[in-house]
């Protein structure tokens, strides 16, 4: 399994989903379908609000040309369309984050049960998701802090590069430094995103979460950074294309007619649900691929006992990183 590339991982995901399509379909309807409607509502409302924001900004700019001695104009800049838009984005981010963690918890746990040979039903999955979610939230919050720190440092570096460009003796040197900094910044952000995904899986399948899951993810990803990054970019591109298609032919597709818009909406819905499922199944497969690459063995009995923690059964044995087995050969 350690030699699997991107297409091999895609094929393996399909081979796993097919015989277990019933429970995965139930998970899709419970946790991924709400994500689609959240995205659809956000796209529709955002598209409606943006023109109003532009018009309001033009009006506010014209009004602020007249000098005043009070703070009225400052508060006027916080226009209703702008406030509504940002409130919408915050709400969308929160709900998307919650359902993303819920779907990840459900699918990774289901994959672990399939691998370890444990009986798994949808009712069982829904009962353990809250327990799994706690660990995922801790890991996500930790990585969020790391990403915030990363952006603060990046801002300071960008500011220094801007100073070199503005006041340095050689503008070309400053521009070259800025270009290098931008490339390094994007590479670092991409790497942290890949580590984040693997750390989420580790939080479910091992007795590690938070900073420990990040550290463990950083260790496992070595040697498979290229494949993991390629898959992350491919799935991200598909998400972007699907989002733009949803915006163009469903939300803003009045000229297509109602029948065509409904048909396109169904196509986008199906693709969105399948992509969400494949993304999370692939995320778990990458975990096993990374373990296999490092010649680690996953003990099915230990994994099964570890999963009992979530079902609140009497006996549990934490799964350690050095007690591993390869799978899906």
N, C-alpha and C positions, 0 to 999 in steps of 0.2 A: 504493500500500500504506500510505502514511503516514496515510490517513484511516480505516483500519480501526478499528472499535470492538471492544468485548468480543465481541459475537456474531459479527462478521466474523472475528475471530481464532479463535473456536471452529470456525466453518465451514471456515476454511482448514486448521486442524489435521486435521479429518476428511478433507478432500480430499487431504492429503498422506499420511496413514496408509493410506488405502484401497488405493492401488496398490502400496504397499510393505508390505502387511500380513504377508507371510511373514517378512521379516527382523525386523520389529517384534515379531511373535509369538515369535520365537526369543529376542529380547532380554528380553521379558516373562518367559518361562519361566526364563531364566538369572539375571536380576537383580532383577525386581520380585516374582516369586512367593515367593522367600525372605523378602521383607519382610512378606508377608501372614502366613506361618507364624510369623515372629518376633513380629508383633503379636498373633496368636491365642494363642500360648503365654504371652506377657506378660500379656494380659488375663485368661486363665484362672488363672494362678498368682497374679496380684495380687488377683483376686477371692477366691481361697482364703485368702490370707494376711491380708487386711485385718481380717476378723472376729477372727482369732487375735491380731492386734496390739492391737485394742481390749480384748479380754479380758485380755491380758497387762499392758496399761497399767493397767487397773483393779486387778489383783492387785498390781502393783508399787507403785501409789499407796497401797493399804491397808497394805502391808508397811513403807513408808517413814514411816508415821505414828509408828512406834516409834523413838525416837532411838537412834542407835548411835555408837560412837566410831571406827569404821573406814570404809573406802571400799567395803565390800561392796555396799551398796545402790546406789552410783553405777554399779558395773559391772553390777549386776542390771538397771538401767534399759536397758542395751544388750541387750535380750532377743533370743532366737533368731529369733522371727518378724519383729521389726523389722530386725534385721541381714540376714535373708534377703530381706526386701522391698527394702531399699535396694541390696543387692548385685544383685538382679534388675533394678532400674531402671537401675543403672549398666551392667550387661551389655546390657540391651535398647537403651539409648542408643548404646552403642558399635557394636553390630552393625547397628542401624538406620542410623546415620550412615555406616558403611562401605558398606552395600548401596545407600543413597541416592546416594552419590557414584559408585558403580559404574554404577548405572542412568543417572544423569545423564551421565556420561562417554560411555557407549555410545550413548545416544540423540542427544545433541548432536553427537557425531562422525558418526553416521549421517546426521543432517539436513544437516550440512555437506557430506558426500560427495554426497548427493542434489542439493543446490543447485549444487555445482561440477561435476557431471557425472562424478565419479570412480566407478569400479567399486567396489562395496561388497558384501561378503559377511559372514556372521556370523563366520566364522573370522577374517577381517581385523579385525572389530570387537573380538573377544576378545583379539587379539594387541596392539592399540594401547591398550586400556583401561588397563593398568598405567602407561603413559607419560602418558596424559591425567590419570589419577588423581593423579599427583604434583603437577601444577599446581593441580588442584582442592583438594587437601588444604592446600596453602600458602595459597590464597585463603581457604578456610574457616577455617583457623587464625588468619589475620590478622583476619578479620571477628569471630571469636570473641573475640579480645583487645579489639577495639573495643566489642563488646557488653558485655563484662565491665566495661570502663572506664565505659561509659554507665550501667550499673547502679550502680556505686559512686558516681558523681556524683548519680544520681537518689536514692540512699539518703540522701546528705548533704542534698540539697534537701528531701526528705520530713522528715528529722529537724529541719531548720530550721523548716519549716512547722508541725510538731508543737509545737515550742517556742513559736512565736508563738501557737498556739491555747491552749496551757496557761498561758502567762505574759503574753500580750499583753493590752492594755487592752480590746480589742474581739474577742470570740470569733468574731463573724460575719465579720469581715474575714479572720481566720486561716482559717476554713473556706472562704471564697471563694478565697483563695490556694491552699489545698490542692487544691480542686477543679480549678483552672486547671492546677496542677502535674501532677495525675493525667492530665488530658486531654492535655497536652503530652507527658507521658511515653509514653502509649499511642500517640500519633501518631508520635513519634520511633521507637518500637520497630517499628511497622508499616512505616515508611519504610525502616528499616534491613533489614527482612526482604525487602522488594521489591528493594532495592539488592543484597542478598546473592544473590538468585536470578539477577539479570542479570549480576552479577560472575562467577558460576559459568560462565555461557555465554561470557562474554568470555574467560575463562581458557582455554577450548578453542579458540575461533575467532580469537583475536588473540594477538599476542605480548606479552600483559600478564597478570600474575597477582599475587597478594598485594595490597599497597597500591595498585599501579598499576591493577589490575583494579577495585578499589573506586572509585578516582578516575574511571576511565573510565566505570564504571557510573553514578556520580552525574551525570556530564555527559550521558550518553545518555538517562537517564530523564527529564530535564527536558522538559516538554511532554507527556509520556505518563504522568505520575505517577497521574492519576485512573484511566485505563484499567487500568494495571498493578496498582494497589491494588484496584480492583473485582474483577479476575480473581483476585488473590491471596486476597481475602476469600471469594469464591464457592467456590474450590477448597478453602480451609480449612474452610468450613462443610460442604461435602460430605464431607470427611474426618472431621469431627467426628460428623456424622449416621451415617456408615457405621460408625465405631468404636463408637458407642452401640448401633447395631442389632446389630453383632457380639456385643457384650457381653450384650445383653438376650435375643436370640432364639437365639443359638448357645451361648454359654458358660453362661448362666443360664436356658436355655429347657427345663428338664426337663419342665415341664408340657405342652409342645408335642408330645412324643413324638419318638422317634429319627428317624423318616422325615421329619417336618417340619423337624427341626433340621438334618438333612443337606441338605435342599432349600434351606433358608435359608442354610446355609453356602456352598453352591454359588453362590447369588445374590450373597452378600457377596463371595465370592472373585472372581467375574467383574467386579463393579463396582469392586473394589479394584484389580485389574490394569488395567482400562481407564482408571480415574482416574489411576493412576500414570503410564501411558503418555501420556495427553492432557496431564497437567500438565507433563511434561518437553518434549513437542513444542511446546506453547504457549509455554513458557519460551524456546525458541529462536526462535519466530516473533516474539515481542515484541522480541527483539534486532534482527531485521531491520526491524520496524516503527519502532523508535526510530531506527535509522540512516536509514531513508527519511524520517522526519519532519525530521531535521536535514540533509536533502539530501546525504547521504553516499552514495557509490557503492561497492559491493562488487565488486571485480575477481575474477571467477571463477578466472582463471588464478593470481592471487596467493593466493587461498584454497586452491586445489588444491595449490600448491607449499607453502603453510604446513602443510597436512595431512601432507605427506611427512615432516615432523619426527617425527611419531608412528610412522610405519612404518619409520623409520631408513633412508630412501632417501638417495642421495648429495646431491641438490640440494634446497635449501630456501630460501624467500624469505619472511621474516616478514611477516605481514599488518599493515599500519598502519591506524590509524583513519581517515585522510583519503583512503584509496584504496578507494572503496566504490561499490556498485551496488544498485539496488532489485530486488526479486524477488517472485515469486508475484503478478503483476499480473493 
